[in-house]
Amino acid sequence: MKDIDRQQEDYMREGGKTRGRGRHHHHGAQTFRRGRALDFLEKLNVKRMTLRQQLEAPEFQEIRMVIQGELKAIELVIEEFTKQFELHEAEKIKEQACRAIDGEDDGEED
C-alpha cells in the first residue's frame, strides 16, 4: 500500500495530474491575456488614427462635430483600458507613433 502511495506522489510531483496548474501556467495565461489586451488596444489606436484622419478630410467637414465626439470617446476608452490593464508603456509607444505620423514629434522623449 505504501508503494502505491509513493508512486502516486512521484506521479504528481513529476507533473502527472497537476501538469499545467503550477506557476508557469498562470504566468502563461497572464501573458496570453496581456497579448489579447495589447491586440485590442492596437485596434482602438487604429480607430483613433482613422478618426483623426477623417477629422482633417474635407469630405467629412459636415459631420466634424460627430467625429470629434467619437474621437474624444475612443480616447477616453483607450485611457481607461490602459489604466485597467496597466498597459502604460504600450500606450506611450503608440502615442509617440501617432505624433510621428501626424508630424507633431519634436524628437524629445517624455
N, CA, C and O atoms as CSV, one atom per row, in Angstrom:
chain,resi,resn,atom,element,x,y,z
A,1,MET,N,N,0.828,-1.189,0.000
A,1,MET,CA,C,0.000,0.000,0.000
A,1,MET,C,C,0.874,1.256,0.000
A,1,MET,O,O,0.553,2.249,-0.653
A,2,LYS,N,N,2.002,1.196,0.754
A,2,LYS,CA,C,2.893,2.348,0.795
A,2,LYS,C,C,3.547,2.584,-0.556
A,2,LYS,O,O,3.800,3.726,-0.937
A,3,ASP,N,N,3.822,1.497,-1.286
A,3,ASP,CA,C,4.412,1.637,-2.605
A,3,ASP,C,C,3.472,2.362,-3.564
A,3,ASP,O,O,3.921,3.169,-4.378
A,4,ILE,N,N,2.191,2.087,-3.477
A,4,ILE,CA,C,1.191,2.729,-4.337
A,4,ILE,C,C,1.114,4.217,-3.999
A,4,ILE,O,O,1.074,5.058,-4.896
A,5,ASP,N,N,1.094,4.538,-2.708
A,5,ASP,CA,C,1.066,5.939,-2.292
A,5,ASP,C,C,2.301,6.684,-2.776
A,5,ASP,O,O,2.211,7.823,-3.235
A,6,ARG,N,N,3.445,6.038,-2.669
A,6,ARG,CA,C,4.699,6.652,-3.111
A,6,ARG,C,C,4.677,6.860,-4.629
A,6,ARG,O,O,5.131,7.893,-5.121
A,7,GLN,N,N,4.154,5.888,-5.361
A,7,GLN,CA,C,4.073,6.015,-6.816
A,7,GLN,C,C,3.152,7.175,-7.208
A,7,GLN,O,O,3.450,7.933,-8.132
A,8,GLN,N,N,2.037,7.301,-6.495
A,8,GLN,CA,C,1.118,8.399,-6.773
A,8,GLN,C,C,1.775,9.742,-6.466
A,8,GLN,O,O,1.621,10.699,-7.225
A,9,GLU,N,N,2.504,9.814,-5.360
A,9,GLU,CA,C,3.203,11.045,-5.013
A,9,GLU,C,C,4.239,11.393,-6.069
A,9,GLU,O,O,4.352,12.549,-6.476
A,10,ASP,N,N,5.000,10.392,-6.516
A,10,ASP,CA,C,6.005,10.614,-7.554
A,10,ASP,C,C,5.342,11.078,-8.852
A,10,ASP,O,O,5.842,11.974,-9.533
A,11,TYR,N,N,4.225,10.462,-9.175
A,11,TYR,CA,C,3.487,10.821,-10.389
A,11,TYR,C,C,3.044,12.288,-10.322
A,11,TYR,O,O,3.193,13.033,-11.291
A,12,MET,N,N,2.505,12.688,-9.185
A,12,MET,CA,C,2.035,14.054,-9.011
A,12,MET,C,C,3.213,15.030,-9.029
A,12,MET,O,O,3.122,16.101,-9.629
A,13,ARG,N,N,4.291,14.671,-8.389
A,13,ARG,CA,C,5.461,15.528,-8.310
A,13,ARG,C,C,6.091,15.733,-9.688
A,13,ARG,O,O,6.600,16.814,-9.983
A,14,GLU,N,N,6.058,14.715,-10.520
A,14,GLU,CA,C,6.665,14.784,-11.843
A,14,GLU,C,C,5.751,15.441,-12.878
A,14,GLU,O,O,6.107,15.534,-14.053
A,15,GLY,N,N,4.616,15.880,-12.459
A,15,GLY,CA,C,3.755,16.615,-13.378
A,15,GLY,C,C,2.561,15.852,-13.864
A,15,GLY,O,O,1.877,16.324,-14.772
A,16,GLY,N,N,2.273,14.707,-13.317
A,16,GLY,CA,C,1.125,13.898,-13.730
A,16,GLY,C,C,-0.151,14.692,-13.852
A,16,GLY,O,O,-0.335,15.438,-14.814
A,17,LYS,N,N,-1.029,14.540,-12.889
A,17,LYS,CA,C,-2.336,15.183,-12.956
A,17,LYS,C,C,-2.269,16.683,-12.708
A,17,LYS,O,O,-3.202,17.404,-13.062
A,18,THR,N,N,-1.192,17.166,-12.111
A,18,THR,CA,C,-1.116,18.592,-11.796
A,18,THR,C,C,-0.415,19.393,-12.881
A,18,THR,O,O,-0.249,20.605,-12.738
A,19,ARG,N,N,-0.008,18.754,-13.944
A,19,ARG,CA,C,0.693,19.478,-15.011
A,19,ARG,C,C,-0.187,20.616,-15.522
A,19,ARG,O,O,-1.374,20.442,-15.794
A,20,GLY,N,N,0.432,21.773,-15.642
A,20,GLY,CA,C,-0.307,22.921,-16.149
A,20,GLY,C,C,-0.991,23.734,-15.078
A,20,GLY,O,O,-1.556,24.786,-15.379
A,21,ARG,N,N,-0.961,23.290,-13.851
A,21,ARG,CA,C,-1.628,24.048,-12.797
A,21,ARG,C,C,-0.645,24.835,-11.947
A,21,ARG,O,O,-1.042,25.522,-11.006
A,22,GLY,N,N,0.589,24.740,-12.264
A,22,GLY,CA,C,1.606,25.416,-11.472
A,22,GLY,C,C,1.754,26.869,-11.853
A,22,GLY,O,O,0.951,27.421,-12.605
A,23,ARG,N,N,2.771,27.462,-11.334
A,23,ARG,CA,C,3.032,28.874,-11.529
A,23,ARG,C,C,3.239,29.223,-13.006
A,23,ARG,O,O,2.761,30.259,-13.468
A,24,HIS,N,N,3.928,28.387,-13.728
A,24,HIS,CA,C,4.214,28.689,-15.121
A,24,HIS,C,C,2.950,28.784,-15.953
A,24,HIS,O,O,2.855,29.632,-16.841
A,25,HIS,N,N,1.999,27.947,-15.687
A,25,HIS,CA,C,0.740,28.003,-16.430
A,25,HIS,C,C,0.043,29.334,-16.170
A,25,HIS,O,O,-0.483,29.954,-17.094
A,26,HIS,N,N,0.038,29.766,-14.928
A,26,HIS,CA,C,-0.618,31.024,-14.577
A,26,HIS,C,C,0.077,32.183,-15.290
A,26,HIS,O,O,-0.573,33.079,-15.828
A,27,HIS,N,N,1.394,32.149,-15.283
A,27,HIS,CA,C,2.143,33.198,-15.964
A,27,HIS,C,C,1.826,33.185,-17.455
A,27,HIS,O,O,1.670,34.240,-18.071
A,28,GLY,N,N,1.731,32.005,-18.025
A,28,GLY,CA,C,1.387,31.891,-19.435
A,28,GLY,C,C,0.020,32.453,-19.736
A,28,GLY,O,O,-0.177,33.105,-20.762
A,29,ALA,N,N,-0.923,32.208,-18.854
A,29,ALA,CA,C,-2.276,32.733,-19.043
A,29,ALA,C,C,-2.258,34.253,-18.945
A,29,ALA,O,O,-2.944,34.933,-19.709
A,30,GLN,N,N,-1.478,34.788,-18.012
A,30,GLN,CA,C,-1.382,36.242,-17.894
A,30,GLN,C,C,-0.782,36.834,-19.163
A,30,GLN,O,O,-1.247,37.859,-19.663
A,31,THR,N,N,0.245,36.185,-19.674
A,31,THR,CA,C,0.882,36.650,-20.893
A,31,THR,C,C,-0.098,36.601,-22.054
A,31,THR,O,O,-0.140,37.520,-22.871
A,32,PHE,N,N,-0.879,35.544,-22.133
A,32,PHE,CA,C,-1.875,35.405,-23.190
A,32,PHE,C,C,-2.913,36.517,-23.090
A,32,PHE,O,O,-3.250,37.151,-24.091
A,33,ARG,N,N,-3.423,36.753,-21.872
A,33,ARG,CA,C,-4.419,37.808,-21.688
A,33,ARG,C,C,-3.828,39.179,-21.995
A,33,ARG,O,O,-4.493,40.027,-22.589
A,34,ARG,N,N,-2.583,39.396,-21.591
A,34,ARG,CA,C,-1.928,40.667,-21.886
A,34,ARG,C,C,-1.791,40.840,-23.397
A,34,ARG,O,O,-1.990,41.935,-23.922
A,35,GLY,N,N,-1.453,39.765,-24.087
A,35,GLY,CA,C,-1.350,39.827,-25.540
A,35,GLY,C,C,-2.674,40.191,-26.179
A,35,GLY,O,O,-2.723,40.993,-27.111
A,36,ARG,N,N,-3.741,39.604,-25.679
A,36,ARG,CA,C,-5.071,39.929,-26.212
A,36,ARG,C,C,-5.426,41.375,-25.908
A,36,ARG,O,O,-6.013,42.066,-26.741
A,37,ALA,N,N,-5.065,41.834,-24.707
A,37,ALA,CA,C,-5.332,43.224,-24.340
A,37,ALA,C,C,-4.553,44.170,-25.251
A,37,ALA,O,O,-5.086,45.193,-25.681
A,38,LEU,N,N,-3.301,43.838,-25.546
A,38,LEU,CA,C,-2.500,44.670,-26.442
A,38,LEU,C,C,-3.065,44.670,-27.857
A,38,LEU,O,O,-3.041,45.698,-28.534
A,39,ASP,N,N,-3.574,43.528,-28.309
A,39,ASP,CA,C,-4.212,43.462,-29.624
A,39,ASP,C,C,-5.438,44.371,-29.680
A,39,ASP,O,O,-5.650,45.090,-30.657
A,40,PHE,N,N,-6.238,44.328,-28.620
A,40,PHE,CA,C,-7.434,45.169,-28.571
A,40,PHE,C,C,-7.034,46.645,-28.520
A,40,PHE,O,O,-7.660,47.482,-29.169
A,41,LEU,N,N,-6.000,46.960,-27.755
A,41,LEU,CA,C,-5.505,48.331,-27.682
A,41,LEU,C,C,-5.043,48.801,-29.057
A,41,LEU,O,O,-5.263,49.953,-29.432
A,42,GLU,N,N,-4.412,47.920,-29.795
A,42,GLU,CA,C,-3.975,48.256,-31.149
A,42,GLU,C,C,-5.183,48.589,-32.037
A,42,GLU,O,O,-5.135,49.540,-32.817
A,43,LYS,N,N,-6.247,47.819,-31.918
A,43,LYS,CA,C,-7.465,48.096,-32.691
A,43,LYS,C,C,-8.051,49.459,-32.322
A,43,LYS,O,O,-8.494,50.213,-33.189
A,44,LEU,N,N,-8.047,49.764,-31.020
A,44,LEU,CA,C,-8.553,51.065,-30.582
A,44,LEU,C,C,-7.692,52.198,-31.146
A,44,LEU,O,O,-8.214,53.237,-31.551
A,45,ASN,N,N,-6.393,51.996,-31.171
A,45,ASN,CA,C,-5.496,53.017,-31.708
A,45,ASN,C,C,-5.693,53.217,-33.211
A,45,ASN,O,O,-5.588,54.340,-33.706
A,46,VAL,N,N,-5.976,52.142,-33.932
A,46,VAL,CA,C,-6.270,52.260,-35.362
A,46,VAL,C,C,-7.550,53.077,-35.556
A,46,VAL,O,O,-7.615,53.930,-36.441
A,47,LYS,N,N,-8.552,52.821,-34.739
A,47,LYS,CA,C,-9.794,53.597,-34.825
A,47,LYS,C,C,-9.532,55.067,-34.535
A,47,LYS,O,O,-10.076,55.946,-35.205
A,48,ARG,N,N,-8.694,55.333,-33.529
A,48,ARG,CA,C,-8.369,56.719,-33.182
A,48,ARG,C,C,-7.656,57.410,-34.350
A,48,ARG,O,O,-7.984,58.545,-34.695
A,49,MET,N,N,-6.696,56.735,-34.946
A,49,MET,CA,C,-5.975,57.332,-36.079
A,49,MET,C,C,-6.911,57.571,-37.261
A,49,MET,O,O,-6.797,58.584,-37.950
A,50,THR,N,N,-7.832,56.646,-37.497
A,50,THR,CA,C,-8.802,56.807,-38.581
A,50,THR,C,C,-9.682,58.024,-38.330
A,50,THR,O,O,-9.941,58.809,-39.242
A,51,LEU,N,N,-10.142,58.179,-37.090
A,51,LEU,CA,C,-10.973,59.336,-36.750
A,51,LEU,C,C,-10.196,60.638,-36.914
A,51,LEU,O,O,-10.748,61.632,-37.385
A,52,ARG,N,N,-8.920,60.642,-36.530
A,52,ARG,CA,C,-8.092,61.847,-36.708
A,52,ARG,C,C,-7.954,62.193,-38.189
A,52,ARG,O,O,-8.016,63.364,-38.564
A,53,GLN,N,N,-7.770,61.184,-39.020
A,53,GLN,CA,C,-7.657,61.420,-40.456
A,53,GLN,C,C,-8.973,61.952,-41.023
A,53,GLN,O,O,-8.979,62.856,-41.858
A,54,GLN,N,N,-10.082,61.384,-40.562
A,54,GLN,CA,C,-11.391,61.842,-41.030
A,54,GLN,C,C,-11.663,63.276,-40.591
A,54,GLN,O,O,-12.316,64.042,-41.300
A,55,LEU,N,N,-11.157,63.626,-39.422
A,55,LEU,CA,C,-11.351,64.975,-38.896
A,55,LEU,C,C,-10.708,66.018,-39.809
A,55,LEU,O,O,-11.211,67.135,-39.930
A,56,GLU,N,N,-9.609,65.655,-40.442
A,56,GLU,CA,C,-8.888,66.571,-41.325
A,56,GLU,C,C,-9.381,66.521,-42.775
A,56,GLU,O,O,-9.113,67.437,-43.552
A,57,ALA,N,N,-10.089,65.471,-43.136
A,57,ALA,CA,C,-10.518,65.300,-44.522
A,57,ALA,C,C,-11.681,66.242,-44.852
A,57,ALA,O,O,-12.631,66.348,-44.076
A,58,PRO,N,N,-11.611,66.920,-45.990
A,58,PRO,CA,C,-12.665,67.871,-46.358
A,58,PRO,C,C,-14.031,67.211,-46.571
A,58,PRO,O,O,-15.066,67.833,-46.331
A,59,GLU,N,N,-14.034,65.971,-47.015
A,59,GLU,CA,C,-15.324,65.315,-47.273
A,59,GLU,C,C,-16.115,65.004,-46.005
A,59,GLU,O,O,-17.297,64.667,-46.076
A,60,PHE,N,N,-15.466,65.116,-44.845
A,60,PHE,CA,C,-16.143,64.840,-43.580
A,60,PHE,C,C,-16.449,66.111,-42.778
A,60,PHE,O,O,-16.829,66.026,-41.610
A,61,GLN,N,N,-16.286,67.280,-43.391
A,61,GLN,CA,C,-16.487,68.534,-42.669
A,61,GLN,C,C,-17.921,68.702,-42.150
A,61,GLN,O,O,-18.135,69.314,-41.103
A,62,GLU,N,N,-18.881,68.170,-42.869
A,62,GLU,CA,C,-20.274,68.297,-42.435
A,62,GLU,C,C,-20.548,67.562,-41.119
A,62,GLU,O,O,-21.422,67.964,-40.351
A,63,ILE,N,N,-19.799,66.486,-40.862
A,63,ILE,CA,C,-20.017,65.709,-39.638
A,63,ILE,C,C,-18.822,65.829,-38.675
A,63,ILE,O,O,-18.564,64.944,-37.859
A,64,ARG,N,N,-18.115,66.941,-38.800
A,64,ARG,CA,C,-16.924,67.182,-37.980
A,64,ARG,C,C,-17.219,67.062,-36.487
A,64,ARG,O,O,-16.430,66.471,-35.750
A,65,MET,N,N,-18.327,67.604,-36.038
A,65,MET,CA,C,-18.672,67.558,-34.603
A,65,MET,C,C,-18.904,66.119,-34.137
A,65,MET,O,O,-18.522,65.759,-33.023
A,66,VAL,N,N,-19.515,65.315,-34.965
A,66,VAL,CA,C,-19.749,63.908,-34.623
A,66,VAL,C,C,-18.418,63.175,-34.513
A,66,VAL,O,O,-18.206,62.399,-33.581
A,67,ILE,N,N,-17.532,63.421,-35.456
A,67,ILE,CA,C,-16.217,62.774,-35.441
A,67,ILE,C,C,-15.428,63.205,-34.207
A,67,ILE,O,O,-14.760,62.386,-33.576
A,68,GLN,N,N,-15.506,64.496,-33.866
A,68,GLN,CA,C,-14.817,64.967,-32.664
A,68,GLN,C,C,-15.344,64.255,-31.410
A,68,GLN,O,O,-14.569,63.892,-30.525
A,69,GLY,N,N,-16.645,64.063,-31.343
A,69,GLY,CA,C,-17.234,63.349,-30.212
A,69,GLY,C,C,-16.782,61.905,-30.163
A,69,GLY,O,O,-16.461,61.384,-29.095
A,70,GLU,N,N,-16.755,61.258,-31.315
A,70,GLU,CA,C,-16.290,59.871,-31.372
A,70,GLU,C,C,-14.812,59.772,-30.993
A,70,GLU,O,O,-14.398,58.835,-30.311
A,71,LEU,N,N,-14.026,60.745,-31.441
A,71,LEU,CA,C,-12.600,60.755,-31.123
A,71,LEU,C,C,-12.380,60.920,-29.621
A,71,LEU,O,O,-11.552,60.225,-29.033
A,72,LYS,N,N,-13.113,61.831,-29.007
A,72,LYS,CA,C,-12.991,62.003,-27.556
A,72,LYS,C,C,-13.415,60.739,-26.820
A,72,LYS,O,O,-12.790,60.345,-25.836
A,73,ALA,N,N,-14.471,60.113,-27.300
A,73,ALA,CA,C,-14.953,58.883,-26.656
A,73,ALA,C,C,-13.926,57.759,-26.775
A,73,ALA,O,O,-13.670,57.057,-25.797
A,74,ILE,N,N,-13.339,57.577,-27.950
A,74,ILE,CA,C,-12.370,56.492,-28.147
A,74,ILE,C,C,-11.113,56.775,-27.331
A,74,ILE,O,O,-10.500,55.845,-26.805
A,75,GLU,N,N,-10.718,58.043,-27.217
A,75,GLU,CA,C,-9.554,58.375,-26.394
A,75,GLU,C,C,-9.820,58.092,-24.921
A,75,GLU,O,O,-8.920,57.663,-24.199
A,76,LEU,N,N,-11.040,58.326,-24.476
A,76,LEU,CA,C,-11.400,58.009,-23.096
A,76,LEU,C,C,-11.360,56.499,-22.854
A,76,LEU,O,O,-10.863,56.042,-21.825
A,77,VAL,N,N,-11.884,55.733,-23.807
A,77,VAL,CA,C,-11.856,54.276,-23.695
A,77,VAL,C,C,-10.410,53.780,-23.660
A,77,VAL,O,O,-10.074,52.905,-22.862
A,78,ILE,N,N,-9.558,54.333,-24.520
A,78,ILE,CA,C,-8.154,53.936,-24.543
A,78,ILE,C,C,-7.491,54.240,-23.204
A,78,ILE,O,O,-6.746,53.417,-22.672
A,79,GLU,N,N,-7.763,55.410,-22.670
A,79,GLU,CA,C,-7.175,55.802,-21.380
A,79,GLU,C,C,-7.629,54.869,-20.254
A,79,GLU,O,O,-6.809,54.409,-19.460
A,80,GLU,N,N,-8.923,54.594,-20.188
A,80,GLU,CA,C,-9.448,53.707,-19.146
A,80,GLU,C,C,-8.930,52.280,-19.315
A,80,GLU,O,O,-8.568,51.628,-18.336
A,81,PHE,N,N,-8.897,51.806,-20.537
A,81,PHE,CA,C,-8.421,50.458,-20.832
A,81,PHE,C,C,-6.945,50.324,-20.448
A,81,PHE,O,O,-6.535,49.322,-19.861
A,82,THR,N,N,-6.160,51.336,-20.782
A,82,THR,CA,C,-4.736,51.337,-20.469
A,82,THR,C,C,-4.512,51.287,-18.962
A,82,THR,O,O,-3.656,50.546,-18.480
A,83,LYS,N,N,-5.278,52.070,-18.228
A,83,LYS,CA,C,-5.150,52.060,-16.763
A,83,LYS,C,C,-5.619,50.739,-16.173
A,83,LYS,O,O,-4.968,50.186,-15.287
A,84,GLN,N,N,-6.733,50.237,-16.656
A,84,GLN,CA,C,-7.293,48.996,-16.110
A,84,GLN,C,C,-6.344,47.817,-16.279
A,84,GLN,O,O,-6.190,47.007,-15.365
A,85,PHE,N,N,-5.710,47.717,-17.440
A,85,PHE,CA,C,-4.850,46.575,-17.724
A,85,PHE,C,C,-3.366,46.906,-17.593
A,85,PHE,O,O,-2.507,46.116,-17.984
A,86,GLU,N,N,-3.075,48.090,-17.035
A,86,GLU,CA,C,-1.703,48.507,-16.775
A,86,GLU,C,C,-0.834,48.395,-18.025
A,86,GLU,O,O,0.220,47.759,-18.013
A,87,LEU,N,N,-1.293,49.019,-19.088
A,87,LEU,CA,C,-0.613,48.962,-20.379
A,87,LEU,C,C,0.049,50.307,-20.692
A,87,LEU,O,O,0.129,50.701,-21.855
A,88,HIS,N,N,0.514,50.997,-19.680
A,88,HIS,CA,C,1.023,52.352,-19.839
A,88,HIS,C,C,2.178,52.443,-20.828
A,88,HIS,O,O,2.202,53.339,-21.672
A,89,GLU,N,N,3.134,51.526,-20.733
A,89,GLU,CA,C,4.287,51.597,-21.634
A,89,GLU,C,C,3.878,51.370,-23.080
A,89,GLU,O,O,4.432,52.000,-23.981
A,90,ALA,N,N,2.928,50.492,-23.317
A,90,ALA,CA,C,2.457,50.246,-24.681
A,90,ALA,C,C,1.732,51.469,-25.220
A,90,ALA,O,O,1.890,51.819,-26.390
A,91,GLU,N,N,0.950,52.112,-24.391
A,91,GLU,CA,C,0.211,53.287,-24.824
A,91,GLU,C,C,1.159,54.445,-25.114
A,91,GLU,O,O,0.930,55.210,-26.051
A,92,LYS,N,N,2.211,54.580,-24.329
A,92,LYS,CA,C,3.186,55.642,-24.554
A,92,LYS,C,C,3.858,55.472,-25.918
A,92,LYS,O,O,4.057,56.449,-26.640
A,93,ILE,N,N,4.201,54.253,-26.264
A,93,ILE,CA,C,4.811,53.960,-27.563
A,93,ILE,C,C,3.837,54.302,-28.686
A,93,ILE,O,O,4.230,54.885,-29.697
A,94,LYS,N,N,2.569,53.941,-28.508
A,94,LYS,CA,C,1.559,54.221,-29.533
A,94,LYS,C,C,1.369,55.725,-29.706
A,94,LYS,O,O,1.222,56.205,-30.830
A,95,GLU,N,N,1.373,56.477,-28.591
A,95,GLU,CA,C,1.225,57.926,-28.655
A,95,GLU,C,C,2.371,58.548,-29.432
A,95,GLU,O,O,2.155,59.438,-30.255
A,96,GLN,N,N,3.592,58.085,-29.177
A,96,GLN,CA,C,4.749,58.604,-29.892
A,96,GLN,C,C,4.641,58.302,-31.381
A,96,GLN,O,O,4.992,59.134,-32.218
A,97,ALA,N,N,4.157,57.118,-31.703
A,97,ALA,CA,C,3.983,56.746,-33.108
A,97,ALA,C,C,2.930,57.629,-33.771
A,97,ALA,O,O,3.108,58.071,-34.906
A,98,CYS,N,N,1.840,57.881,-33.064
A,98,CYS,CA,C,0.784,58.743,-33.616
A,98,CYS,C,C,1.314,60.150,-33.850
A,98,CYS,O,O,1.027,60.756,-34.882
A,99,ARG,N,N,2.086,60.675,-32.898
A,99,ARG,CA,C,2.655,62.016,-33.056
A,99,ARG,C,C,3.604,62.067,-34.243
A,99,ARG,O,O,3.621,63.042,-34.993
A,100,ALA,N,N,4.388,61.020,-34.407
A,100,ALA,CA,C,5.335,60.974,-35.520
A,100,ALA,C,C,4.587,60.939,-36.853
A,100,ALA,O,O,4.994,61.595,-37.812
A,101,ILE,N,N,3.509,60.183,-36.912
A,101,ILE,CA,C,2.705,60.097,-38.135
A,101,ILE,C,C,2.044,61.440,-38.434
A,101,ILE,O,O,1.976,61.872,-39.584
A,102,ASP,N,N,1.555,62.094,-37.369
A,102,ASP,CA,C,0.898,63.394,-37.534
A,102,ASP,C,C,1.890,64.530,-37.752
A,102,ASP,O,O,1.489,65.654,-38.056
A,103,GLY,N,N,3.198,64.241,-37.596
A,103,GLY,CA,C,4.209,65.268,-37.774
A,103,GLY,C,C,4.395,66.150,-36.561
A,103,GLY,O,O,4.981,67.227,-36.665
A,104,GLU,N,N,3.903,65.710,-35.399
A,104,GLU,CA,C,3.993,66.506,-34.178
A,104,GLU,C,C,5.197,66.129,-33.337
A,104,GLU,O,O,5.471,66.803,-32.344
A,105,ASP,N,N,5.922,65.088,-33.688
A,105,ASP,CA,C,7.030,64.616,-32.873
A,105,ASP,C,C,8.189,65.581,-32.971
A,105,ASP,O,O,8.682,65.870,-34.061
A,106,ASP,N,N,8.624,66.084,-31.815
A,106,ASP,CA,C,9.729,67.027,-31.793
A,106,ASP,C,C,11.062,66.352,-31.475
A,106,ASP,O,O,12.079,67.024,-31.302
A,107,GLY,N,N,11.052,65.030,-31.401
A,107,GLY,CA,C,12.274,64.274,-31.167
A,107,GLY,C,C,12.641,64.122,-29.722
A,107,GLY,O,O,13.608,63.429,-29.405
A,108,GLU,N,N,11.896,64.754,-28.824
A,108,GLU,CA,C,12.191,64.623,-27.397
A,108,GLU,C,C,11.315,63.554,-26.783
A,108,GLU,O,O,10.165,63.361,-27.179
A,109,GLU,N,N,11.885,62.858,-25.800
A,109,GLU,CA,C,11.116,61.851,-25.084
A,109,GLU,C,C,10.564,62.455,-23.819
A,109,GLU,O,O,11.149,63.378,-23.252
A,110,ASP,N,N,9.419,61.924,-23.369
A,110,ASP,CA,C,8.787,62.421,-22.141
A,110,ASP,C,C,9.564,62.021,-20.923
A,110,ASP,O,O,9.174,62.355,-19.804
